[in-house]
Amino acid sequence: MKSFHSSDVVVIGGGASGCATAYYLSKKGASVTIVEREGIATQASGYSAGMLNPLTGIGIPGGLQNLAKMSFRLHQELWNSLIDETGFNFHPEKVSTIDLLFEESEIPSLENIRKTYETEDGFESYWLEKSELDAIKPSLSPEVKKGLYTWGNCSLDSMILTKAFANSAMNLLGFLITGNVTGIESQGGRVTAVITRDGKIDCGAVVFASGPWSAEGEEWLNICIPVTPLKGQIIRTKLQSVETQPSHDFNGSGISLYRKRDGLIWVGATEENVGFDQSQTAEAKRHLLTNAIRIMPEIKNSEVVIHTVCLRPITPDWLPIIGKAPGWENVWLNTGAGKKGILLCPAMGKATADLVVSDNTDVPIQGFDPIRFQ
Ligand SMILES: Cc1cc2nc3c(=O)[nH]c(=O)nc-3n(C[C@H](O)[C@H](O)[C@H](O)COP(=O)(O)OP(=O)(O)OC[C@H]3O[C@@H](n4cnc5c(N)ncnc54)[C@H](O)[C@@H]3O)c2cc1C
């Protein structure tokens, strides 16, 4: 097969993981080519809720904690220069959130969250009594008993962030190819080219950042890459009166309400183990709306403007896969970020770029080596 392009590094996948990797690689002077079959940020990286919460979630506290904190810091360090350099404003901002309690039994777990926030620089958290919650507009459900206010997490537009990373890489030695990678060519433990329908792309190294589809590479590399999809649906609703836009984000009744810059309230998200199915379902819409109305009855009078569906890349231990592909000299995996891929993309991208270029990184990636699944 004829080659039509060559690059120091080929990154397979133009989501947040792949584009952040390309960004850091290009800053290190590598020529990098992103091969993406659908378009930059057309999958989960374009339709996530865009929340950066480094203090709670699966693996925090635990194996993900240090990576999450470092990534949160890297985000804030690069935002201004990335926006200035590319003109892509992904509108990062700090957010306030209230976790609403419907049952007294929820108090202990939320009290743990309060203590965590209280001790972390740049964050705060305190309890709100029912009388304080009653003053919030639009009104919350009378069923709500108490609330935990937190401040310090961030929110951004993950589609624009991902495009900004890609754009920055393109402004240096980056290249974008729209194509579906269908295999590799190799010689003596080294990948020499990736294969697309249009021909092959010669390369010095390859990064697999293909999100929920990463397991496609198992056959090509003869290793285990146990990443599976977890479907998530979000609805974006428009309240009838703009004056009643809420003053905080809310969590409760198994869902979240996010105030977004598009003037809509995003209600998310479902978690469905249904393979690669990406259809919108009436059942999910009903579930999200019912619970949103349970939090804020005013949502009954809202209109659902957009309904999105995308897939999270999940691993068996809910930790990402970052590191060299076992048995290969020049193949790297950067995938499996699960429910935190937007938060984690700078740290995962930097770690991967460091490893590709110098086999060493200051990013805390202990516990994420692909070898654990072989
Ligand atoms: C509903 C929902 C809400 C979320 N909210 C948040 C949040 O608030 N905060 C947060 O941090 N995370 C959130 N996430 C998780 C986050 O969106 C994902 O972890 C992250 O987007 C994964 O990025 P990725 O680049 O690994 O994968 P993707 O974004 O899926 O990108 C992978 C890309 O690879 C391409 N590809 C795959 N195979 C090939 C191939 N063979 N050839 C060429 N291209 C290929 C695909 O087309 C795709 O574009 C959310 C996820 C969902 C579903």
The ligand as an ORCA input file, in Angstrom:
! r2SCAN-3c Opt
* xyz 0 1
  C     -23.086     12.512     28.984
  C     -21.626     12.698     29.329
  C     -21.244     13.744     30.164
  C     -19.896     13.907     30.505
  N     -19.547     14.935     31.326
  C     -18.253     15.094     31.674
  C     -17.872     16.154     32.518
  O     -18.707     16.958     32.949
  N     -16.562     16.285     32.861
  C     -15.612     15.405     32.412
  O     -14.443     15.561     32.775
  N     -15.944     14.387     31.588
  C     -17.238     14.212     31.215
  N     -17.597     13.181     30.409
  C     -16.557     12.229     29.971
  C     -15.782     12.770     28.782
  O     -16.666     13.342     27.855
  C     -14.980     11.639     28.121
  O     -14.222     10.958     29.094
  C     -14.012     12.212     27.096
  O     -14.694     13.030     26.179
  C     -13.296     11.081     26.362
  O     -12.447     11.672     25.416
  P     -11.689     10.774     24.366
  O     -10.906     11.682     23.518
  O     -10.983      9.686     25.082
  O     -12.866     10.059     23.542
  P     -13.840     10.648     22.404
  O     -14.280     12.010     22.693
  O     -14.880      9.604     22.208
  O     -12.907     10.711     21.132
  C     -12.412      9.548     20.508
  C     -12.350      9.838     19.023
  O     -11.682      8.784     18.353
  C     -12.253      8.643     17.072
  N     -11.903      7.315     16.584
  C     -12.141      6.140     17.205
  N     -11.632      5.128     16.484
  C     -11.056      5.679     15.383
  C     -10.378      5.134     14.251
  N     -10.182      3.817     14.108
  N      -9.924      5.988     13.298
  C     -10.116      7.329     13.427
  N     -10.761      7.891     14.475
  C     -11.225      7.073     15.443
  C     -13.737      8.848     17.328
  O     -14.407      9.228     16.143
  C     -13.719      9.947     18.385
  O     -13.853     11.230     17.807
  C     -18.923     13.010     30.007
  C     -19.301     11.983     29.142
  C     -20.639     11.817     28.803
  C     -21.018     10.707     27.860
*
